[in-house]
Amino acid sequence: MPLILYQRDDCHLCDQALEVLAQARVPDFDSVFIDDDEALEARYGMRVPVLRDPQGGAELDWPFGIGQVRRFLGQGSG
């Protein structure tokens, strides 16, 4: 099951998070936009972008860097 990046439309922080995920070479993730979804808005409204591992339920809130993403994925820091 791929990771999920919760984000908003027209969100510069979300754009930055996408760049970090690309630099960290995250293999597979789905983008889920929380706009117009009351439940997701309530949960993530002030936190986006948020990277979530749906299998384990772990979440990584912004701001995050390449090393943090790799640790989140269990890949170490290098």
PENORUR-V873329 format. One record per residue. OMEGA is omega as a letter, one per 20 degrees, with the letter a starting at -180 (none if undefined). Layout:
OMEGA ; OMEGA
//
This chain:
a ; r ; r ; r ; r ; a ; r ; r ; r ; a ; a ; r ; r ; r ; r ; r ; r ; r ; r ; r ; r ; r ; r ; r ; r ; a ; a ; r ; r ; r ; r ; r ; a ; r ; r ; r ; a ; a ; r ; r ; r ; a ; a ; a ; a ; a ; a ; j ; r ; r ; a ; r ; a ; r ; a ; a ; a ; r ; r ; a ; r ; j ; r ; r ; a ; a ; r ; r ; a ; r ; r ; r ; a ; a ; a ; a ; a ; none
//
